[in-house]
Amino acid sequence: MKLKITAALLFAILGANAQKVDVNKAFKSAALQTDILVKNVDSARLIKPSLVSPRTVENGQLKMVVSRDWTSGFFPAELWYFYEYSKDQKWLNLAKKYTEDIKKEQYNRSTHDLGFMIYCPFGNGYRITRDTAYRSVIIQAAKSLSTRFNTTAGVIRSWDHNADKWKYPVIIDNMMNLELLFEATKFTGDSSFYKIAVTHANNTLKNHFRPDFSSWHVVDYDVETGQVIKKTTAQGYSNESAWARGQAWGLYGYTLCFRYTKNKAYLAHADAIANFILNNKSTPADGIPYWDYNDPQIPKVSRDASAAAITASALYELAKYSKNAKLYKAAADKILHSLSTAYASPAGADYGFILEHSTGHRPAKSEIDVPINYADYYYLEALLRYKGKFNF
């Protein structure tokens, strides 16, 4: 798909060409922040050892989470990125330490988020070190995730809660967990993981997207017939709105699906989602979206740096496959420059988180305009991809 070039997109590209990203400076600042964060985490764990990862800043206080929280894997995965970039033994030791704390979740069958929880730290750990112990954890986690696949509906169940709202909910975020399954097939030769991932991706492509290639957040299925019951949102402005992080998950998810399958339908779909994001009229000049593209209160609402970081990282990979490579790289550069300057936490602030101004769950009045660990994770990944240091 050839990307439609609007005046707004052309402006962003020209701006990006004039604003290169100083990756060395960005990583140095991020490392200084993370040194502070590690100290704060260690102090918090002395009081409550079951808390393994920093998630956000809530009511001015550091919020830590247990290993079963869906965000638990991002912090150790960040540490792997610091080691990959610097080759400093300090980061390797920390990455190993905090990755180990998530290990037991490989057996967790009560969540669809094992890709985030397990693959982000263990996948990066294996990619960088080739430690076969990490590979074994990934395989077991893929087995656990596979138990949530329903053959009739052809999708992996997302949430087990809120049975009064949904019978078999599937969220767009779930596309991000397919990488775990694809890798498990590579490791074992067992094609069942691959088939589940592809089937889920195909049904999500068919049922989750509107004609303009924006996506619903939640699609509810009838597992007896396989039919869609309803299409709604939980974290967006409304059922018909485009929740910013959801669009980023879709872009990243179909890009990685193309990486593993070379199915051109996935590439075309990723191109179409990119077109929606990059040409959206509500996106500010700095490329950092508001939390929902259709919130009528724009511009008097919060931004979402996490959606921007995910989008930038995805665009750098998509540029490797698409005919729109130059446009995607330029747009990603624009976003990354904004994140590394205007959205970076002041030195020593935010308990050591790297980025400010993310939005977690605005409808629930949760994590609004705060630092969030997954924003930091995808920001570091985007920096690595910009520098060409990230190897699949």
N, C-alpha and C positions, 0 to 999 in steps of 0.2 A: 504494500500500500504506500503510495506517495503521499507524504505529509503535506497537508494544506498550509501554505505560508500566508498568515495574516500579517497585518501591520504590527500588531502587538508582538507576535512571535519574532518577526524580523528585528524589532527594537530590542527584544531580549537577547537575540543572537549577537547583534552589533555590540550590545553592552557587555556580553560575555567575552567577546574577542578583546575588549579593552580592559578586562578585569581578570587577569590570570590568578590562579590560586597558589599561594605560597605554602606548599605542603609541609616543608620542613618546619616552618614557623607554626603552622596549625598543629602538627603532631607534638612539637615541643610544648606548646601551651596546653594541649590536651593531656600530655603526660604529667605536667606539673599539677593540673587539676586532679588527675586520677591518683597521684601520690597522696593528696589530701583525702580523697574519697576512701582509699584503702585504709588509712589511719582511722577514719570515722567508722568504717565498717568493722574493723577489728575491735574498736572500743565498744560498739553496739553488741558485738557477739560475746564479749566478756560478760555482759549482763544477761543476754539471752542467746545461747549457742545455736538454737534451732533456726534462727534467722541467718540466712546464707548469702543473700544478695541485696544490694541497694536498688530500690525501684524508682523513687521520686522524692520530692520535697512536699510534704503535706502539712498545711497550716504552719509553715515555717520550720517544720521538723523533718529530719531524715526519716524516710519510711523504708524499712527493711522488710523482706519477704522470706517465707520458708521455701524449700525446694519445690514444692508442688505448685507454687504460683506460676502462672504462664510466662512471667517475665524473668524467672530465676536464672535462665541461661545466658542472658545478654551480658551481664557484667563479666563473668569469666571469659566469654567470647571476645569482649573488648580487650582483655589482657592478652589473649592470643594475637590480636592485631597489633598491639604495641610491640610484642616480641617479633612478629613477622617484619615489622618496619625497621626496628632498631637492632635486632639480634642481641639485645641486652639480656643477660642471664637472669637478671632481677625479674623481668616480666615473664620469662619462662617459668620460673619457680612459682610466681603468683598465679599464673594461668593454670598450672597443674594443681595447685592447692585448691583454688576455688572451683575448678571443674569437677574435682572429686566429690565436692559437696552435693552435686546434682545427680550423681551416678545412680542412686536408687530409683530415680524416676523412669528408668528404662523399663520398669515393670508396671508402670502406671497405665491402666486401661481406662481410667475415668476421664481422660482428657484427649482432645484432638491436637493439643499444642505441643506434642513431643518434638516436632520439628524445631520450634523455638527453644524449648527447654533442653533438648538433648543434642540436636544436630548443630545448633550454633556453636556451643562450646566443644563438643566432642568431634563434630565434623571438621571444624577448623583445627582442632588439636591433631586429628589424624592427618589432615591435608598438609600440615606444616611439619609434623614429626614422623609420620608413618608408624606410630605406635599402634601395634595390632590390638592392644587392650581397648583402645578407643573404638576401633572397628567393631569389636564384639559388642560393645554397648550400643552402638548404632543399629546393629542387626537385631538385637533384642528389642530395642525401642520400636523398630519397624514392625516387628511381630505384634507388639502391644497395640500399636496404632491400627494395624490391619483388622483387629477384632472389632473396630468401630465401623467397619464398612458393611453396608447393607446391599446385597446383590440385586434386590428388586428395584430399589431407588437408584442404585449405582453411584452412591456418594458416601463419604465418610461423615458420620454424625459429629456435629460440633458440641453443643451443650447438652448436659443431662438435666440442668435445672430449668425452672419455669415451665413445668409441664402444663400449666394452665394457659400458657401463651402459644406454645408450639408442640407438635407431636414429634417431629424429627427435624430439628433445625440444622441448617448448614450455612455457615457464614463465609463471606468472601475471603476472610483471613486464612481460611483453611487451605487455600492454594499454596501458601508458604510452607506447609508441612509436607508437601509432596516430594520435596528434595530428599528427605529422609528415606522415602520408599524407593526412589530411583537409585540412590546410593546403595541401598540394601541389595537390590538386584545385581548391581555391579560387583559387590563384595561376594555374593553367594552363588550367583547364576540362577537363583530362583526367580522366575519371571512373574510369580504371583504378585509381588510387590509392585512391579512395573505396571502390570495390568490394572491393579487397583488405582494407581496414580493416574493413569491415562483415562480410565473410565470416569473417575471423579472430575478430572479436568474437562472432559468432553461434556458431561452433564452440567457442570457449572457454566461452561461457555454457552450452552443452549438455554439455560434457565435463569442465569443471574444478571444478564445484561439487557439494557434497553437499546432501542434503535440508534441512539447517539453514542453507544458504547460506555456510558456510565453504568454503574452496577448498583443493584440493591445490596443491602448489607446482609439480610437474613432471608433465606428461602426455606419454607417449611414443606416437607414431603410426607406423603402417605406411603408408608412402607409396605402396605398390602397391595397397592396398585402401582406404586412408583410415580404417581402423578403429583404435581405441585399443588399444594393446598393454598398457599398465599405467599406474597412477597412483601417484606416489611423491613424495618430498620430497628436497631436497638441503640446505636450510638450516633446516628445521624440526626439531622434536623427534623426530617419527616420521612414517611415511607417512599415518597417520590423524589427525595433530594439525593444529591451526590455527596456522601460523606467523604471528606478528603483522604483520610488514611485508607479507606476502603478502595478508592481508585488506585492508590499507590500499591496496595497489596495485589490487586489484579494485574497491574502492569508488571510488577516483579514476578508474580507467579507464572504468567504465560511466557515471559522471557525465559525463565529457568526450564519450563516445560519444553520449549523449543531446543534449548541446549541439550537436553537428554534424548529427545525423540527425533529432532530434525523435521517434525511435522509442520509444514508451511502454514497450516491453518492456525497454529499457535503463534507463529511469527506475525501473520496478518492481524490476528486479534491483539497482540501486544502493540503493533503499530497503530491500530485503531484507538486503543486506550490512550496511548501517548498523544494522539491527535486531540482527543477530548481534553486531556490535562493541559497540554501546552497552548491550546487555542481558547481556553476558557476565559470568558470576558471578566470574570470576577477575580482572577489571579492578579495580585499586585505586581508592580514593575520589578520588585526584587525576586520574584519567582516563588516566594513562600506563601502557600495557599492559606486562606481562612479555613477554619476547622471543617466547614461544610460549604461547598460551592454555591448552595442555594439558600443560605441563611439570609432572610430579608433584612436583617440588621447590619449586614456588611456595609461599611467597614468598621462598625462599632462592636466587633466580636473578636474572639481570640484567633490567632494564627495557629498553625500546626507545623512546627519545625520537624516533627517526626515524619509526617507525610512527605515533606520536602526532601528529607535525607533518604528515605526509602526510594522516592522517585529518582533522585540523582543517581543513586547506586544502580538502579535498574536501567536507567538510560545509558550509562556507561557500558553495561553489558549488551544491551539491545543494539547499541551502535556497532558492535562486532558483527552483527548478523543482518542488519537492515540496510536498505538503500538510502535511508535517511541519516546515515552515520554522522555527517558533519553537523546537521541540525541538532541531533540528539546530544552530541558532545558539547556543542555550544550552549544548549539549554541547561545541561547538567553543570557545566562550568559556572554559569550564571547563578544557579541555585547554590552551588558549593561555595562560591565566593561570598554570597550573602550569609550563609550559615557560619562561615569561618570569621566573619567580621561582626555584623550587626546582631547575630544571634548567639555568639559565644559568651559563656558566663564570664563575668569579670574575675580577674585573678584572685583566687582564694575564696570566692563566693559559692553559694549553692551547695555547700558541703563537699564540693569537688566534682559535681557533675559538669559536663563539658558544654552542653547547649542549654539555652533557655527557650521559653515560649513554645512549648508543645501543649497539645490538648489531648487528654486521655478519653474521658467520657463526659462530655458537656451536659447531655440531658440528665445524667445522674448527679450533676454538680460535683464531679470528681476529676481531679487532676487537670484543672483549667489554668493555662498559661504558666506552666511549671517545667522544670527539667524532668526528663523521663529517660530511663536507661536504654530503651530501644532506639530513641532518637540518636543518642551517643554512639550506639553500636553501628547503625547504618551510615552515620556520618563518617566514622573511621573507615568503614568499608568503602565508601565513596572516595575518600582521600586515597586509599590504596589503589583503587581502580583508576583514578585520575592519573596517578603516578606510574601506572603499569606494573605495580608490584604484586598484584593479586593474581595468582595462578590457580585455575580450577583443577 
